[in-house]
Amino acid sequence: MVSVILDNLAEGVTVEQIVADYPPLSQEQVRSILNHSGGN
């Protein structure tokens, strides 16, 4: 799942859209994935 989120972010999908597409995730969780991957 982490790789899917990172792929989406790399393609320009917003955190808000990812949360809308994957309701079990929160914005905080997606941002944490981004931060742990070295992204901003």
C-alpha positions in Angstrom: 0.0 0.0 0.0 2.9 2.4 0.8 4.2 2.0 -2.8 0.8 2.8 -4.2 0.6 6.0 -2.1 4.1 7.0 -3.1 3.3 6.3 -6.8 0.2 8.5 -6.6 2.1 11.3 -4.9 4.8 11.1 -7.6 2.1 11.4 -10.3 0.9 14.6 -8.7 -2.2 13.2 -6.9 -2.9 15.4 -3.9 -3.1 14.1 -0.3 -6.7 15.0 -0.2 -7.5 13.0 -3.3 -5.6 9.9 -2.0 -7.7 10.1 1.2 -10.8 10.3 -0.9 -9.8 7.3 -3.0 -8.6 5.3 0.1 -11.1 6.1 2.9 -9.3 4.0 5.6 -6.3 6.4 5.3 -6.2 9.8 7.0 -4.3 12.9 5.7 -1.9 12.4 8.7 -1.1 8.9 7.6 -0.5 9.9 4.0 1.7 12.8 5.1 3.6 10.4 7.4 4.3 8.1 4.5 5.6 11.1 2.5 7.8 12.3 5.3 9.3 8.9 5.9 10.1 8.5 2.2 12.2 11.6 2.3 9.6 13.7 0.4 8.1 16.9 1.5 
